[in-house]
Amino acid sequence: MTWPVTVHGYNNAIVTDTTDTTDATDARRRASAYLNSGLRDGTLRPKIARSFDGLDRMPDAHRLMETNTHVGKIVVRP
């Protein structure tokens, strides 16, 4: 392993930490609707760091991921 290691944390407490399951279900539904509409209309677009064509390029994609120098998604197309 290469040091230093960068750790990214995510907090979904607003969506998941509630005692009323009806509220939690509604919050998840609203979050899902927000994300899906944003992806559908282009408001939210995933950033693609790099694309690799062919599953034989999987080792290259994994090496890029291990460098932790990319910003965005790493895409491997079959």
Residue pairs with C-beta under 8 A, 6 or more apart in sequence:
2 66
2 68
6 68
14 27
15 24
15 27
15 28
15 31
16 24
16 28
18 24
18 27
35 44
37 43
38 44
39 45
39 46
46 72
46 73
47 71
47 72
47 73
48 72
48 73
48 75
49 64
49 70
49 71
49 72
49 73
49 74
50 61
50 64
50 70
50 72
50 74
50 75
51 75
51 76
51 77
52 58
52 60
52 61
52 74
52 75
52 76
52 77
53 77
54 76
54 77
54 78
55 76
55 78
57 76
58 76
61 74
61 76
64 70
64 74
65 74
